[in-house]
Amino acid sequence: MYDEQQWILNRIRLTPQKEALVEIETGRSWTYGQLGKEISKWRHILCVHSIEAGDRVCMISENNIDTFAILFACGLEGAIFVPFNWRLGEKEIAVLASDCEPKLCIYEASFENVASNLSVAYTWKLGEELAHTHALQEIKTSWQAADPWLIIYTGGTTGYPKGAVLSFDSVNWNAMNTIISWSLNSTDCTINYMPLFHTGGINALAIPLLMAGGKVVIGRKFAAEAAVRALDEYGSTISLFVPTMYQEIVHSSYFSQSNFPSVKVFLSGGAPCPKTIYAHFQDKGLLFKEGYGLTEAGPNNFYIDPIEALRKGGAVGKSMQFNQVRILKEDGTLCNHEEVGELQLRGRHLFKEYWQNELATKDAFDGDWFKTGDLAKMDMDGDVFIVGRKKDIIISGGENVYPQEIEQCIIKHPNVKETAVVGTEDDYWGEVVTAFIVCEKMIEGFEAEIRASCLEHLGKFKIPKKIYFLNELPRTTVGKIDKMKLKQLVVN
């Protein structure tokens, strides 16, 4: 028998009057006791729609505190919560729904058209109230540690979405590991503008702090001035932003005014952070460090003392209390210090599997070690540095973008003879989507036409920010498109 998914009920019982969740834009605020009532309400809604253990419940909504009540309600009922990336195009969301086949779609009013076109048995709009409630069954304790709680969609090297299944173990061990390794407690508060369809929004700090009895303040749409003011207004002690957010934060007027007395440390994740950002915080005497994670693992995997992080710019540190890391050469042997190899992770925080994708799951593991596909090195002190990626994933503004799906979209145009998409460095976005196109013939306004064509099928963040037209694409000696040379064309 396994009842650790009920920890939220124990937390509610322990600190019912303590503030748990706040929405910045609306001012809505729940104590832990009120969160318990909201969870009960959503359990009723799941019951009315005949949601049973293993059924998928998807959600299409921008950031709000309801997400957590729904997530916990699903966990208590044994249902699988699937937050969809609302930034995707309608067709892309339909692909996700086709893959996980949700029984119920919960949606925000602005996404009603998207939700109504999905093949689901039931839909429910946020804000609707039940006409009457049903007697809830006693919460079962038959769920196992390995049973799924969440499916978070990520991409693969082919660009096709894969549903990373996070079990109760995955979520809870990441939270416990984070609390212990990062010394979080009930006095901590985080400002979260990370999207709640990402593991960073749900699992980086929100779930760990709710487990610890802290406060989670949710921002709907990021604006630098509002975000930095919120740090002081709500007494944030630890908050995570992606580098593109930090680019705006450090140039905001309020950042220059405040010393952020409550903040213990600023965290950066989602993409490599420019060293210039470190300098802004160091000049103000503020602690700043980077982390590393991914949907399939945590996302928290490392700890580094903030003082060391400033001294070793770019280091993510050592593995946390309850997980392990190793770096392997191509031949499968361990790397020596300062040697670059593939980073692999092990621990109970790892994801369970890719949803209905046995082959991809098998390929992702070497025994019980998860193969990240990322390149790293370790210094003599045992601190890890992330060096690069084996995959061609583009990380733009903290979003993963997969070149092949953009290439497939562009190549559909009858005037496109050949195309290749890469990520090129950008001071603001980290990387930007850059397309190289060989045309049948040059047409006036064709660049705008390509972007408009992509927008019909892809989310806005995937549309190429840079487009170059070439007579031919460079190739390697074996005839493959040489993407490294394409990147060099932009630099030169």
GICOR-V734012 format. One record per residue. N is the residue number from 1. PHI is phi in radians with two decimals (* if undefined). OMEGA is omega in whole degrees, 0 to 359 (NA if undefined). NEAR is the number of other ideal C-beta (glycine too) atoms within 12 Angstrom. Layout:
BEGIN
N,PHI,OMEGA,NEAR
N,PHI,OMEGA,NEAR
END
This chain:
BEGIN
1,*,184,11
2,-2.43,182,21
3,-2.22,182,23
4,-1.22,175,29
5,-1.20,180,41
6,-1.56,182,27
7,-1.02,181,29
8,-1.11,179,40
9,-1.20,176,28
10,-1.18,177,19
11,-1.10,178,31
12,-1.07,180,31
13,-1.17,183,17
14,-1.29,185,20
15,-2.35,186,26
16,-1.11,184,20
17,-1.56,183,16
18,-1.38,180,29
19,-1.19,184,29
20,-1.94,188,43
21,-2.35,180,44
22,-2.41,171,35
23,-1.83,184,30
24,-1.12,188,30
25,-1.20,185,21
26,-1.67,184,19
27,1.42,177,16
28,-1.03,182,24
29,-2.54,177,23
30,-2.12,164,34
31,-1.33,176,23
32,-1.10,177,36
33,-1.11,178,23
34,-1.20,175,25
35,-1.02,178,40
36,-1.05,178,33
37,-1.16,178,22
38,-1.17,177,32
39,-1.06,178,39
40,-1.07,178,28
41,-1.05,181,29
42,-1.26,173,40
43,-1.11,176,37
44,-1.06,181,27
45,-1.10,177,37
46,-1.10,180,40
47,-1.12,180,26
48,-1.03,181,23
49,-1.66,174,30
50,1.00,179,17
51,-1.32,181,35
52,-2.04,179,20
53,-0.97,179,26
54,1.62,177,23
55,-1.18,178,29
56,-1.63,176,42
57,-2.14,182,48
58,-1.68,181,49
59,-2.43,177,51
60,-2.17,184,44
61,-2.89,169,37
62,-1.28,186,32
63,-0.99,172,37
64,-2.79,183,40
65,-1.33,177,39
66,-1.03,182,36
67,-0.91,184,46
68,-1.29,177,42
69,-1.10,180,37
70,-1.18,180,42
71,-1.03,181,47
72,-1.21,177,46
73,-1.06,178,39
74,-1.07,180,46
75,-1.06,181,42
76,-1.22,180,38
77,-1.65,180,41
78,1.41,178,33
79,-1.43,182,41
80,-1.84,181,41
81,-1.51,184,45
82,-2.26,178,43
83,-1.37,180,49
84,-1.55,176,46
85,-1.27,184,40
86,-1.21,179,34
87,-1.35,180,31
88,-1.23,174,32
89,-1.24,183,26
90,-1.02,180,26
91,-1.18,179,20
92,-1.17,177,35
93,-1.13,178,39
94,-1.09,178,28
95,-1.13,179,27
96,-1.09,180,40
97,-1.12,178,38
98,-1.14,182,24
99,-1.31,186,27
100,-1.69,175,41
101,0.85,179,26
102,-1.18,177,40
103,-1.51,182,30
104,-2.32,174,39
105,-2.02,175,41
106,-1.75,188,43
107,-2.45,172,37
108,-1.45,187,30
109,-0.93,183,20
110,-1.18,180,17
111,-1.90,183,28
112,-1.05,180,22
113,-1.10,179,16
114,-1.13,183,31
115,-1.13,184,32
116,-1.20,181,21
117,-1.67,179,20
118,-1.50,178,36
119,-1.51,178,21
120,-2.24,181,33
121,-1.23,185,20
122,-2.41,170,26
123,-2.25,180,31
124,-2.56,182,36
125,-1.50,176,23
126,-1.00,182,29
127,1.76,176,19
128,-1.21,178,20
129,-2.02,176,14
130,-1.23,177,18
131,-1.15,176,9
132,-2.70,182,10
133,-1.79,178,17
134,-1.89,176,17
135,-1.18,181,11
136,-1.40,175,20
137,-1.27,175,16
138,-1.07,181,12
139,-1.10,182,24
140,-1.32,176,22
141,-2.14,184,17
142,-1.66,179,15
143,-1.21,179,29
144,-1.73,181,21
145,-1.00,183,23
146,-1.51,180,22
147,-1.18,183,32
148,-1.27,176,38
149,-2.06,183,48
150,-2.36,163,48
151,-2.15,176,47
152,-2.03,185,46
153,-1.42,175,41
154,-2.26,182,40
155,-1.88,177,38
156,-2.22,181,29
157,-1.13,178,21
158,-1.51,181,20
159,1.57,179,28
160,-1.38,182,22
161,-1.18,175,36
162,-2.16,179,35
163,-1.58,177,41
164,-1.38,182,43
165,-1.53,178,39
166,-1.80,180,47
167,-1.42,173,32
168,-1.01,177,39
169,-1.03,182,30
170,-0.95,184,43
171,-1.24,186,50
172,-1.23,179,36
173,-1.24,173,39
174,-1.06,181,47
175,-1.14,181,42
176,-1.12,179,31
177,-1.07,181,38
178,-1.18,180,44
179,-1.01,183,32
180,-1.27,185,21
181,-1.24,182,29
182,-1.72,179,38
183,0.98,176,21
184,-1.43,177,36
185,-2.66,187,21
186,-1.22,178,22
187,-1.54,183,21
188,-1.42,179,34
189,-2.45,178,37
190,-2.15,171,46
191,-1.74,185,45
192,-2.06,171,48
193,-1.84,178,43
194,-1.16,182,42
195,-1.11,184,39
196,-1.46,167,40
197,-1.74,177,37
198,-1.80,174,37
199,-1.08,179,43
200,-1.10,180,40
201,-1.25,183,41
202,-1.54,194,46
203,-1.81,184,49
204,-1.15,181,45
205,-2.31,187,45
206,-1.09,180,48
207,-1.11,178,49
208,-1.00,182,41
209,-1.25,176,41
210,-1.16,176,49
211,-1.14,182,40
212,-1.43,180,35
213,1.54,179,31
214,-1.49,182,40
215,-2.06,180,39
216,-2.05,181,49
217,-1.87,187,44
218,-1.77,173,44
219,-1.78,184,40
220,-1.45,179,33
221,-2.21,185,19
222,-1.21,169,33
223,-2.43,191,19
224,-0.99,182,26
225,-1.06,180,22
226,-1.12,182,26
227,-1.14,183,40
228,-1.24,175,38
229,-1.16,179,24
230,-1.09,179,38
231,-0.98,179,40
232,-1.40,184,25
233,-1.05,184,22
234,-1.76,178,33
235,1.22,180,24
236,-1.05,176,39
237,-1.83,181,33
238,-2.68,181,42
239,-2.49,182,47
240,-1.98,173,47
241,-2.32,175,47
242,-1.53,184,41
243,-0.97,179,40
244,-1.11,176,34
245,-1.17,180,41
246,-1.12,177,44
247,-1.02,179,28
248,-1.44,182,27
249,-1.01,186,40
250,-1.20,178,33
251,-1.83,178,19
252,-1.37,182,25
253,-1.17,183,15
254,-1.22,179,23
255,-1.06,180,31
256,-1.29,184,17
257,-1.56,190,14
258,-1.69,173,23
259,-1.79,177,17
260,0.83,187,33
261,-1.09,182,14
262,-1.48,188,25
263,-1.36,176,34
264,-1.39,182,27
265,-2.81,172,35
266,-1.72,180,42
267,-1.92,175,47
268,-2.17,179,44
269,-2.75,177,40
270,1.64,180,39
271,-2.97,176,41
272,-1.02,184,36
273,-1.71,178,40
274,-1.04,182,27
275,-1.11,179,22
276,-1.09,178,19
277,-1.17,177,39
278,-0.94,185,30
279,-1.09,180,17
280,-1.07,181,28
281,-1.30,179,32
282,-1.11,179,22
283,-1.09,180,16
284,-1.66,181,24
285,1.27,181,15
286,-1.78,181,33
287,-1.47,187,27
288,-2.58,177,43
289,-2.67,178,37
290,-1.82,173,43
291,-2.13,177,46
292,-2.46,176,43
293,-2.95,177,46
294,-2.73,186,42
295,-0.94,184,42
296,-1.29,185,43
297,-2.47,170,45
298,1.80,31,50
299,-1.69,184,46
300,-1.69,184,47
301,-2.32,187,47
302,-2.33,170,41
303,-2.32,172,37
304,-2.45,175,37
305,-1.09,183,23
306,-0.99,178,30
307,-1.13,177,17
308,-1.14,180,25
309,-1.08,178,34
310,-1.22,180,28
311,-1.24,181,20
312,-1.99,183,27
313,-0.89,178,25
314,1.70,179,32
315,-1.28,176,35
316,-1.77,172,42
317,1.75,184,35
318,-1.87,179,26
319,-1.07,183,33
320,-1.30,188,39
321,-1.00,188,23
322,-2.04,172,26
323,-2.57,182,35
324,-2.26,176,25
325,-2.29,171,39
326,-2.59,180,30
327,-2.19,187,36
328,-1.98,171,30
329,-1.33,179,18
330,-1.05,181,13
331,-1.46,177,10
332,1.55,177,16
333,-1.60,181,13
334,-1.19,176,18
335,-1.27,170,27
336,-1.40,178,15
337,-1.00,178,18
338,1.27,175,18
339,-1.49,181,22
340,-1.60,177,25
341,-2.71,180,33
342,-1.42,177,33
343,-1.39,176,39
344,-2.22,186,36
345,-2.22,177,43
346,-2.47,178,26
347,2.78,182,33
348,-1.35,177,31
349,-1.46,181,42
350,-1.18,178,41
351,-1.14,183,44
352,-1.41,185,35
353,-3.05,168,28
354,-1.55,185,33
355,-0.98,177,31
356,0.89,180,19
357,-2.49,185,26
358,-1.12,182,14
359,-1.14,180,14
360,-1.12,179,26
361,-1.11,180,23
362,-1.07,181,14
363,-1.19,185,18
364,-1.40,186,33
365,-2.10,169,24
366,-2.07,190,19
367,1.21,177,14
368,-1.77,176,16
369,-1.68,177,25
370,-1.54,181,39
371,-1.54,185,31
372,-1.27,186,39
373,1.36,179,30
374,-1.77,181,35
375,-1.70,183,28
376,-2.58,173,39
377,-2.49,181,30
378,-2.18,180,32
379,-1.47,185,26
380,-1.15,179,11
381,-1.49,182,17
382,1.56,177,23
383,-1.49,185,32
384,-1.68,174,40
385,-2.11,175,35
386,-1.46,188,38
387,-1.72,183,26
388,-3.13,183,25
389,-2.23,174,27
390,-1.28,181,21
391,-1.41,178,27
392,-1.65,181,32
393,-1.04,174,34
394,-1.73,176,40
395,-1.92,183,36
396,-2.06,181,37
397,1.08,180,35
398,1.48,180,36
399,-1.72,174,36
400,-1.40,179,42
401,-2.19,186,43
402,-1.94,188,36
403,-0.94,188,41
404,-1.10,181,27
405,-1.20,176,35
406,-1.26,177,42
407,-1.04,179,35
408,-1.12,179,23
409,-1.25,182,35
410,-1.16,186,42
411,-1.16,179,27
412,-1.16,181,18
413,-1.18,184,28
414,-1.09,181,15
415,-1.58,181,24
416,-1.67,180,34
417,-1.55,183,21
418,-2.77,180,25
419,-2.64,173,36
420,-2.56,182,39
421,-2.13,179,45
422,-2.36,171,40
423,-1.76,177,39
424,-2.09,186,33
425,-1.08,179,23
426,-2.57,184,25
427,-1.09,183,18
428,-1.61,186,23
429,-1.51,187,32
430,1.52,172,34
431,-2.42,173,38
432,-2.17,178,31
433,-1.24,183,43
434,-2.19,182,35
435,-1.91,172,44
436,-1.98,187,38
437,-2.29,170,39
438,-1.83,185,27
439,-1.69,169,29
440,-1.16,175,16
441,-2.73,180,14
442,-1.36,181,17
443,-2.17,179,17
444,-1.08,179,10
445,1.32,185,11
446,-1.21,179,23
447,-1.05,179,26
448,-1.15,180,15
449,-1.14,178,22
450,-1.10,180,37
451,-1.10,179,27
452,-1.13,179,19
453,-1.13,179,28
454,-1.13,184,37
455,-1.13,178,24
456,-1.22,187,21
457,-2.09,188,29
458,-2.16,173,38
459,-1.16,186,34
460,-1.03,184,24
461,-1.24,179,31
462,-1.68,182,39
463,-1.22,181,33
464,-0.98,176,39
465,-1.48,177,30
466,-2.22,177,29
467,-2.30,178,32
468,-2.10,178,27
469,-1.88,181,27
470,-2.13,175,24
471,-1.33,176,15
472,-2.75,178,18
473,-1.61,178,29
474,-1.16,183,24
475,-2.29,176,18
476,-1.40,181,13
477,-1.16,179,7
478,-1.71,174,7
479,1.60,178,9
480,-1.45,176,14
481,-1.10,183,26
482,-1.57,184,20
483,-1.25,177,29
484,-1.12,178,20
485,-1.15,177,21
486,-1.11,178,34
487,-1.10,180,27
488,-1.14,177,16
489,-1.06,180,21
490,-1.25,180,25
491,-1.12,182,13
492,-1.42,NA,9
END
